[in-house]
Amino acid sequence: MKTIENPSGRKVGLLLIPAFLMLVAIPILKSIPVWVIVVSALSLASYLGVLTYYCVRQKCYRQLAVNCIVIVLWIVIFVVQFGILPRSA
């Protein structure tokens, strides 16, 4: 599988640090404030944006697809784990 050439690949991963820190903040705060969701969403959006740019530019389409699937699964697991969805009566 063709991957992004270094050092771009490693630097792009640094954009995910705020999202991971927000996952650590949730148990500490014992709630999920709106700012945590906003910071996580901005972190993931910037990661996917930069990753898409580099993958399309360097023609690493398989890496882009795998990373997008992983991010979508990560979001689904987050929603299921923390019960973000409203419950029906």
DRENZAPA-855039 format. One record per residue: residue number from 1; residue in three letters; x, y, z of N, C-alpha, C, O, CB in turn. Coordinates in nm, 2 decimals. Each point is the difference from the previous one (the first is absolute). Glycine has a CB too. Layout:
<nodes>
+-----+-----+--------+--------+--------+--------+--------+--------+--------+--------+--------+--------+--------+--------+--------+--------+--------+
|   i |  aa |   n.px |   n.py |   n.pz |  ca.px |  ca.py |  ca.pz |   c.px |   c.py |   c.pz |   o.px |   o.py |   o.pz |  cb.px |  cb.py |  cb.pz |
+-----+-----+--------+--------+--------+--------+--------+--------+--------+--------+--------+--------+--------+--------+--------+--------+--------+
| NUM | ALA |      X |      Y |      Z |      X |      Y |      Z |      X |      Y |      Z |      X |      Y |      Z |      X |      Y |      Z |
...
+-----+-----+--------+--------+--------+--------+--------+--------+--------+--------+--------+--------+--------+--------+--------+--------+--------+
</nodes>
This chain:
<nodes>
+-----+-----+--------+--------+--------+--------+--------+--------+--------+--------+--------+--------+--------+--------+--------+--------+--------+
|   i |  aa |   n.px |   n.py |   n.pz |  ca.px |  ca.py |  ca.pz |   c.px |   c.py |   c.pz |   o.px |   o.py |   o.pz |  cb.px |  cb.py |  cb.pz |
+-----+-----+--------+--------+--------+--------+--------+--------+--------+--------+--------+--------+--------+--------+--------+--------+--------+
|   1 | MET |   0.09 |  -0.12 |   0.00 |  -0.09 |   0.12 |   0.00 |   0.09 |   0.12 |   0.00 |   0.09 |   0.02 |   0.08 |  -0.28 |  -0.14 |   0.04 |
|   2 | LYS |   0.16 |   0.21 |  -0.21 |   0.08 |   0.13 |  -0.01 |  -0.05 |   0.09 |   0.11 |  -0.11 |   0.01 |   0.03 |   0.14 |  -0.04 |  -0.28 |
|   3 | THR |   0.07 |   0.09 |   0.32 |  -0.03 |   0.09 |   0.11 |   0.06 |   0.14 |  -0.02 |   0.08 |   0.01 |  -0.10 |  -0.09 |  -0.21 |   0.25 |
|   4 | ILE |  -0.03 |   0.29 |  -0.07 |   0.05 |   0.14 |  -0.02 |   0.15 |   0.00 |   0.03 |   0.04 |  -0.07 |   0.10 |  -0.27 |   0.17 |  -0.03 |
|   5 | GLU |   0.30 |  -0.03 |  -0.15 |   0.15 |   0.01 |   0.02 |   0.03 |   0.08 |   0.13 |  -0.07 |   0.09 |   0.03 |   0.11 |  -0.11 |  -0.28 |
|   6 | ASN |   0.06 |  -0.03 |   0.32 |   0.05 |   0.07 |   0.12 |   0.06 |   0.14 |  -0.04 |   0.05 |   0.01 |  -0.11 |  -0.01 |  -0.23 |   0.22 |
|   7 | PRO |  -0.05 |   0.32 |  -0.02 |  -0.05 |   0.00 |   0.13 |  -0.14 |   0.04 |   0.01 |  -0.06 |   0.01 |   0.11 |   0.28 |   0.05 |  -0.04 |
|   8 | SER |  -0.29 |  -0.05 |  -0.18 |  -0.14 |   0.05 |   0.00 |  -0.09 |  -0.10 |   0.08 |  -0.09 |   0.05 |   0.07 |   0.13 |   0.06 |  -0.29 |
|   9 | GLY |  -0.02 |  -0.24 |   0.20 |  -0.09 |  -0.10 |   0.07 |   0.01 |   0.01 |   0.15 |  -0.11 |  -0.01 |   0.06 |   0.15 |  -0.13 |  -0.25 |
|  10 | ARG |   0.07 |   0.17 |   0.24 |   0.01 |   0.01 |   0.15 |  -0.06 |   0.13 |   0.05 |  -0.06 |   0.00 |   0.11 |   0.27 |  -0.15 |  -0.12 |
|  11 | LYS |  -0.19 |   0.25 |  -0.06 |  -0.04 |   0.13 |   0.04 |  -0.16 |   0.01 |   0.00 |  -0.06 |   0.07 |   0.08 |   0.28 |   0.03 |  -0.17 |
|  12 | VAL |  -0.28 |  -0.17 |  -0.01 |  -0.14 |   0.01 |  -0.01 |  -0.06 |  -0.07 |   0.12 |  -0.11 |   0.05 |   0.05 |   0.12 |  -0.06 |  -0.30 |
|  13 | GLY |   0.05 |  -0.09 |   0.31 |  -0.06 |  -0.07 |   0.11 |   0.00 |   0.09 |   0.13 |  -0.08 |  -0.03 |   0.09 |   0.17 |  -0.18 |  -0.19 |
|  14 | LEU |  -0.01 |   0.31 |   0.10 |   0.00 |   0.09 |   0.12 |  -0.13 |   0.08 |   0.01 |  -0.03 |   0.04 |   0.11 |   0.28 |  -0.02 |  -0.13 |
|  15 | LEU |  -0.32 |  -0.01 |  -0.09 |  -0.13 |   0.06 |   0.01 |  -0.11 |  -0.07 |   0.08 |  -0.10 |   0.05 |   0.04 |   0.15 |   0.05 |  -0.26 |
|  16 | LEU |  -0.02 |  -0.23 |   0.25 |  -0.09 |  -0.08 |   0.08 |   0.02 |   0.01 |   0.15 |  -0.08 |  -0.04 |   0.08 |   0.07 |  -0.11 |  -0.27 |
|  17 | ILE |   0.11 |   0.22 |   0.23 |   0.03 |   0.01 |   0.15 |  -0.11 |   0.07 |   0.07 |  -0.04 |  -0.05 |   0.11 |   0.28 |   0.06 |  -0.16 |
|  18 | PRO |  -0.30 |   0.10 |   0.01 |  -0.11 |   0.06 |   0.07 |  -0.12 |  -0.09 |   0.02 |  -0.06 |   0.00 |   0.10 |   0.14 |   0.22 |  -0.18 |
|  19 | ALA |  -0.11 |  -0.30 |  -0.02 |  -0.11 |  -0.10 |   0.01 |   0.03 |  -0.10 |   0.11 |  -0.09 |  -0.03 |   0.07 |   0.03 |   0.06 |  -0.32 |
|  20 | PHE |   0.18 |  -0.08 |   0.25 |   0.03 |  -0.10 |   0.11 |   0.00 |   0.07 |   0.14 |  -0.05 |  -0.07 |   0.09 |   0.19 |  -0.06 |  -0.26 |
|  21 | LEU |  -0.10 |   0.25 |   0.18 |   0.00 |   0.07 |   0.13 |  -0.14 |   0.02 |   0.04 |  -0.03 |   0.00 |   0.12 |   0.24 |   0.11 |  -0.17 |
|  22 | MET |  -0.30 |  -0.09 |  -0.04 |  -0.15 |   0.02 |   0.03 |  -0.06 |  -0.13 |   0.06 |  -0.08 |   0.00 |   0.08 |   0.06 |   0.18 |  -0.26 |
|  23 | LEU |   0.07 |  -0.29 |   0.12 |  -0.05 |  -0.13 |   0.05 |   0.05 |  -0.02 |   0.14 |  -0.07 |  -0.07 |   0.08 |   0.07 |  -0.02 |  -0.31 |
|  24 | VAL |   0.11 |   0.14 |   0.27 |   0.05 |  -0.01 |   0.14 |  -0.07 |   0.10 |   0.09 |  -0.02 |  -0.03 |   0.11 |   0.25 |  -0.04 |  -0.20 |
|  25 | ALA |  -0.27 |   0.18 |   0.03 |  -0.07 |   0.10 |   0.08 |  -0.14 |  -0.04 |   0.04 |  -0.05 |   0.04 |   0.11 |   0.18 |   0.13 |  -0.23 |
|  26 | ILE |  -0.20 |  -0.25 |   0.04 |  -0.14 |  -0.04 |   0.03 |  -0.01 |  -0.07 |   0.13 |  -0.09 |   0.04 |   0.08 |   0.05 |  -0.06 |  -0.32 |
|  27 | PRO |   0.12 |  -0.08 |   0.27 |  -0.02 |  -0.07 |   0.14 |   0.05 |   0.10 |   0.11 |  -0.06 |  -0.01 |   0.11 |   0.10 |  -0.21 |  -0.22 |
|  28 | ILE |   0.05 |   0.30 |   0.09 |   0.04 |   0.10 |   0.10 |  -0.11 |   0.09 |   0.04 |  -0.02 |   0.03 |   0.11 |   0.26 |  -0.05 |  -0.19 |
|  29 | LEU |  -0.30 |   0.08 |  -0.03 |  -0.11 |   0.09 |   0.02 |  -0.13 |  -0.06 |   0.04 |  -0.09 |   0.06 |   0.05 |   0.20 |   0.08 |  -0.22 |
|  30 | LYS |  -0.12 |  -0.27 |   0.15 |  -0.12 |  -0.08 |   0.03 |  -0.13 |   0.05 |  -0.08 |  -0.11 |  -0.02 |   0.05 |   0.21 |  -0.03 |   0.18 |
|  31 | SER |  -0.07 |   0.11 |  -0.34 |  -0.11 |   0.05 |  -0.09 |   0.07 |   0.02 |  -0.14 |   0.12 |   0.00 |  -0.01 |  -0.26 |   0.10 |   0.20 |
|  32 | ILE |   0.05 |  -0.07 |  -0.28 |   0.05 |   0.04 |  -0.14 |  -0.04 |   0.14 |  -0.03 |  -0.11 |   0.01 |  -0.06 |   0.10 |  -0.26 |  -0.01 |
|  33 | PRO |   0.09 |   0.35 |   0.10 |  -0.04 |   0.13 |  -0.03 |   0.01 |   0.03 |  -0.15 |   0.06 |  -0.08 |  -0.08 |   0.02 |   0.15 |   0.30 |
|  34 | VAL |  -0.15 |   0.03 |  -0.27 |  -0.01 |   0.03 |  -0.14 |   0.14 |   0.03 |  -0.06 |   0.04 |  -0.04 |  -0.11 |  -0.27 |   0.13 |   0.14 |
|  35 | TRP |   0.32 |  -0.02 |   0.05 |   0.13 |   0.03 |  -0.05 |   0.09 |  -0.12 |  -0.02 |   0.08 |   0.01 |  -0.09 |  -0.10 |   0.21 |   0.21 |
|  36 | VAL |  -0.01 |  -0.33 |  -0.05 |   0.08 |  -0.12 |  -0.02 |  -0.04 |  -0.06 |  -0.14 |   0.09 |  -0.04 |  -0.08 |  -0.08 |   0.00 |   0.33 |
|  37 | ILE |  -0.14 |   0.04 |  -0.28 |  -0.04 |  -0.05 |  -0.13 |   0.05 |   0.09 |  -0.11 |   0.04 |  -0.05 |  -0.11 |  -0.25 |  -0.05 |   0.22 |
|  38 | VAL |   0.21 |   0.23 |  -0.09 |   0.04 |   0.10 |  -0.11 |   0.15 |  -0.02 |  -0.02 |   0.04 |  -0.01 |  -0.12 |  -0.22 |   0.17 |   0.19 |
|  39 | VAL |   0.26 |  -0.17 |   0.03 |   0.15 |  -0.02 |  -0.01 |   0.03 |  -0.13 |  -0.07 |   0.08 |  -0.01 |  -0.09 |  -0.04 |   0.15 |   0.29 |
|  40 | SER |  -0.11 |  -0.25 |  -0.16 |   0.02 |  -0.13 |  -0.07 |  -0.04 |   0.01 |  -0.14 |   0.07 |  -0.06 |  -0.09 |  -0.11 |  -0.06 |   0.31 |
|  41 | ALA |  -0.07 |   0.18 |  -0.25 |  -0.05 |   0.01 |  -0.14 |   0.10 |   0.08 |  -0.09 |   0.03 |  -0.04 |  -0.11 |  -0.27 |   0.02 |   0.19 |
|  42 | LEU |   0.29 |   0.13 |  -0.03 |   0.09 |   0.08 |  -0.07 |   0.13 |  -0.08 |  -0.02 |   0.06 |   0.01 |  -0.11 |  -0.16 |   0.20 |   0.20 |
|  43 | SER |   0.15 |  -0.28 |   0.01 |   0.12 |  -0.08 |  -0.02 |  -0.02 |  -0.11 |  -0.10 |   0.09 |  -0.01 |  -0.09 |  -0.04 |   0.05 |   0.33 |
|  44 | LEU |  -0.16 |  -0.11 |  -0.24 |  -0.02 |  -0.10 |  -0.10 |  -0.02 |   0.05 |  -0.14 |   0.05 |  -0.05 |  -0.10 |  -0.16 |  -0.09 |   0.28 |
|  45 | ALA |   0.04 |   0.26 |  -0.19 |  -0.03 |   0.06 |  -0.13 |   0.14 |   0.05 |  -0.06 |   0.02 |  -0.02 |  -0.12 |  -0.26 |   0.09 |   0.19 |
|  46 | SER |   0.32 |  -0.01 |   0.01 |   0.13 |   0.05 |  -0.05 |   0.09 |  -0.12 |  -0.04 |   0.07 |   0.01 |  -0.10 |  -0.09 |   0.20 |   0.25 |
|  47 | TYR |   0.02 |  -0.32 |  -0.07 |   0.07 |  -0.11 |  -0.04 |  -0.04 |  -0.06 |  -0.13 |   0.08 |  -0.03 |  -0.09 |  -0.05 |  -0.02 |   0.33 |
|  48 | LEU |  -0.16 |   0.03 |  -0.26 |  -0.05 |  -0.06 |  -0.12 |   0.02 |   0.10 |  -0.12 |   0.03 |  -0.05 |  -0.11 |  -0.20 |  -0.07 |   0.24 |
|  49 | GLY |   0.16 |   0.25 |  -0.11 |   0.03 |   0.09 |  -0.10 |   0.14 |   0.00 |  -0.05 |   0.03 |  -0.01 |  -0.12 |  -0.21 |   0.15 |   0.21 |
|  50 | VAL |   0.27 |  -0.14 |   0.00 |   0.15 |   0.00 |  -0.03 |   0.03 |  -0.14 |  -0.06 |   0.08 |   0.00 |  -0.10 |  -0.03 |   0.17 |   0.28 |
|  51 | LEU |  -0.10 |  -0.27 |  -0.12 |   0.03 |  -0.14 |  -0.06 |  -0.06 |  -0.01 |  -0.14 |   0.07 |  -0.06 |  -0.08 |  -0.07 |  -0.03 |   0.32 |
|  52 | THR |  -0.12 |   0.14 |  -0.26 |  -0.05 |  -0.01 |  -0.14 |   0.08 |   0.08 |  -0.10 |   0.03 |  -0.05 |  -0.11 |  -0.26 |   0.03 |   0.21 |
|  53 | TYR |   0.28 |   0.13 |  -0.06 |   0.09 |   0.08 |  -0.09 |   0.12 |  -0.07 |  -0.03 |   0.04 |  -0.01 |  -0.12 |  -0.13 |   0.22 |   0.22 |
|  54 | TYR |   0.16 |  -0.27 |   0.00 |   0.13 |  -0.07 |  -0.03 |  -0.02 |  -0.13 |  -0.08 |   0.07 |  -0.03 |  -0.08 |   0.02 |   0.14 |   0.29 |
|  55 | CYS |  -0.20 |  -0.18 |  -0.17 |  -0.03 |  -0.13 |  -0.07 |  -0.03 |   0.02 |  -0.14 |   0.04 |  -0.07 |  -0.09 |  -0.12 |  -0.02 |   0.30 |
|  56 | VAL |   0.00 |   0.19 |  -0.24 |  -0.04 |   0.03 |  -0.14 |   0.12 |   0.05 |  -0.08 |   0.02 |  -0.04 |  -0.11 |  -0.26 |   0.09 |   0.18 |
|  57 | ARG |   0.32 |   0.03 |  -0.01 |   0.12 |   0.06 |  -0.06 |   0.10 |  -0.11 |  -0.03 |   0.06 |   0.00 |  -0.11 |  -0.10 |   0.22 |   0.23 |
|  58 | GLN |   0.06 |  -0.31 |  -0.03 |   0.10 |  -0.11 |  -0.02 |  -0.06 |  -0.13 |  -0.05 |   0.07 |  -0.10 |  -0.01 |   0.06 |   0.21 |   0.19 |
|  59 | LYS |  -0.26 |  -0.11 |  -0.21 |  -0.08 |  -0.12 |  -0.05 |   0.01 |  -0.12 |   0.09 |   0.03 |  -0.11 |  -0.05 |   0.02 |   0.20 |  -0.18 |
|  60 | CYS |  -0.08 |  -0.07 |   0.36 |  -0.01 |  -0.10 |   0.10 |  -0.14 |  -0.03 |   0.03 |  -0.04 |   0.02 |   0.12 |   0.27 |   0.04 |  -0.03 |
|  61 | TYR |  -0.31 |  -0.10 |  -0.18 |  -0.15 |  -0.01 |   0.02 |  -0.03 |  -0.11 |   0.10 |  -0.10 |   0.02 |   0.07 |   0.07 |   0.07 |  -0.30 |
|  62 | ARG |   0.10 |  -0.20 |   0.23 |  -0.03 |  -0.11 |   0.09 |   0.02 |   0.05 |   0.15 |  -0.08 |  -0.03 |   0.09 |   0.15 |  -0.14 |  -0.27 |
|  63 | GLN |   0.04 |   0.24 |   0.20 |   0.03 |   0.05 |   0.14 |  -0.11 |   0.10 |   0.04 |  -0.05 |   0.00 |   0.11 |   0.29 |  -0.02 |  -0.15 |
|  64 | LEU |  -0.29 |   0.10 |  -0.05 |  -0.11 |   0.10 |   0.03 |  -0.13 |  -0.08 |   0.03 |  -0.06 |   0.04 |   0.10 |   0.17 |   0.13 |  -0.25 |
|  65 | ALA |  -0.14 |  -0.27 |   0.08 |  -0.12 |  -0.08 |   0.03 |   0.01 |  -0.07 |   0.13 |  -0.10 |   0.00 |   0.08 |   0.07 |  -0.03 |  -0.32 |
|  66 | VAL |   0.14 |  -0.03 |   0.27 |   0.02 |  -0.07 |   0.13 |  -0.01 |   0.10 |   0.12 |  -0.07 |  -0.03 |   0.09 |   0.22 |  -0.14 |  -0.21 |
|  67 | ASN |  -0.09 |   0.28 |   0.10 |   0.00 |   0.10 |   0.11 |  -0.14 |   0.06 |   0.02 |  -0.05 |   0.02 |   0.11 |   0.28 |   0.04 |  -0.16 |
|  68 | CYS |  -0.31 |  -0.04 |  -0.06 |  -0.13 |   0.05 |   0.01 |  -0.09 |  -0.10 |   0.07 |  -0.09 |   0.03 |   0.09 |   0.12 |   0.11 |  -0.29 |
|  69 | ILE |  -0.02 |  -0.27 |   0.17 |  -0.07 |  -0.11 |   0.06 |   0.03 |   0.00 |   0.15 |  -0.09 |  -0.02 |   0.08 |   0.08 |  -0.11 |  -0.30 |
|  70 | VAL |   0.14 |   0.14 |   0.26 |   0.04 |  -0.01 |   0.14 |  -0.07 |   0.12 |   0.07 |  -0.04 |  -0.02 |   0.12 |   0.26 |  -0.10 |  -0.18 |
|  71 | ILE |  -0.21 |   0.24 |   0.01 |  -0.06 |   0.12 |   0.06 |  -0.15 |  -0.02 |   0.02 |  -0.05 |   0.03 |   0.11 |   0.23 |   0.12 |  -0.21 |
|  72 | VAL |  -0.25 |  -0.20 |   0.00 |  -0.15 |  -0.02 |   0.01 |  -0.03 |  -0.11 |   0.11 |  -0.09 |   0.02 |   0.08 |   0.06 |   0.04 |  -0.32 |
|  73 | LEU |   0.11 |  -0.16 |   0.25 |  -0.02 |  -0.10 |   0.10 |   0.03 |   0.05 |   0.14 |  -0.06 |  -0.03 |   0.10 |   0.12 |  -0.15 |  -0.27 |
|  74 | TRP |   0.04 |   0.27 |   0.18 |   0.04 |   0.06 |   0.12 |  -0.12 |   0.09 |   0.05 |  -0.03 |   0.00 |   0.12 |   0.27 |   0.00 |  -0.18 |
|  75 | ILE |  -0.30 |   0.07 |  -0.03 |  -0.12 |   0.09 |   0.04 |  -0.12 |  -0.09 |   0.04 |  -0.06 |   0.03 |   0.10 |   0.14 |   0.15 |  -0.26 |
|  76 | VAL |  -0.10 |  -0.29 |   0.09 |  -0.11 |  -0.09 |   0.04 |   0.02 |  -0.06 |   0.14 |  -0.09 |  -0.01 |   0.08 |   0.05 |  -0.04 |  -0.33 |
|  77 | ILE |   0.17 |   0.01 |   0.27 |   0.03 |  -0.06 |   0.14 |  -0.02 |   0.11 |   0.10 |  -0.05 |  -0.03 |   0.11 |   0.21 |  -0.14 |  -0.21 |
|  78 | PHE |  -0.12 |   0.29 |   0.08 |  -0.01 |   0.11 |   0.09 |  -0.15 |   0.02 |   0.04 |  -0.04 |   0.01 |   0.11 |   0.25 |   0.10 |  -0.20 |
|  79 | VAL |  -0.29 |  -0.10 |  -0.02 |  -0.15 |   0.02 |   0.02 |  -0.06 |  -0.12 |   0.08 |  -0.08 |   0.03 |   0.09 |   0.07 |   0.11 |  -0.30 |
|  80 | VAL |   0.05 |  -0.26 |   0.18 |  -0.06 |  -0.11 |   0.07 |   0.05 |  -0.01 |   0.14 |  -0.08 |  -0.03 |   0.10 |   0.07 |  -0.09 |  -0.32 |
|  81 | GLN |   0.14 |   0.15 |   0.24 |   0.06 |  -0.01 |   0.14 |  -0.06 |   0.10 |   0.09 |  -0.03 |  -0.03 |   0.12 |   0.24 |  -0.06 |  -0.22 |
|  82 | PHE |  -0.22 |   0.21 |   0.06 |  -0.04 |   0.11 |   0.09 |  -0.15 |   0.03 |  -0.01 |  -0.05 |   0.09 |   0.07 |   0.28 |   0.01 |  -0.09 |
|  83 | GLY |  -0.30 |  -0.17 |  -0.07 |  -0.15 |   0.02 |  -0.01 |  -0.04 |   0.14 |  -0.03 |  -0.08 |   0.06 |   0.06 |   0.06 |  -0.24 |   0.10 |
|  84 | ILE |   0.08 |   0.24 |  -0.27 |  -0.03 |   0.13 |  -0.04 |  -0.14 |   0.02 |  -0.06 |  -0.06 |   0.10 |   0.02 |   0.31 |  -0.07 |  -0.06 |
|  85 | LEU |  -0.30 |  -0.14 |  -0.02 |  -0.13 |   0.01 |  -0.07 |  -0.11 |   0.01 |   0.10 |   0.01 |  -0.06 |   0.11 |   0.08 |  -0.07 |  -0.30 |
|  86 | PRO |  -0.19 |   0.21 |   0.16 |  -0.11 |   0.01 |   0.10 |  -0.08 |  -0.13 |   0.00 |  -0.01 |  -0.07 |  -0.09 |  -0.01 |   0.31 |   0.04 |
|  87 | ARG |  -0.03 |  -0.27 |   0.17 |  -0.08 |  -0.12 |   0.02 |  -0.15 |   0.02 |  -0.02 |  -0.05 |   0.11 |   0.03 |   0.23 |  -0.19 |   0.14 |
|  88 | SER |  -0.24 |  -0.02 |  -0.23 |  -0.14 |   0.02 |  -0.02 |  -0.08 |  -0.04 |   0.12 |   0.05 |  -0.08 |   0.09 |  -0.02 |   0.03 |  -0.33 |
|  89 | ALA |  -0.15 |   0.10 |   0.26 |  -0.08 |  -0.02 |   0.12 |  -0.06 |  -0.14 |   0.00 |  -0.07 |  -0.03 |   0.10 |   0.02 |   0.27 |  -0.09 |
+-----+-----+--------+--------+--------+--------+--------+--------+--------+--------+--------+--------+--------+--------+--------+--------+--------+
</nodes>
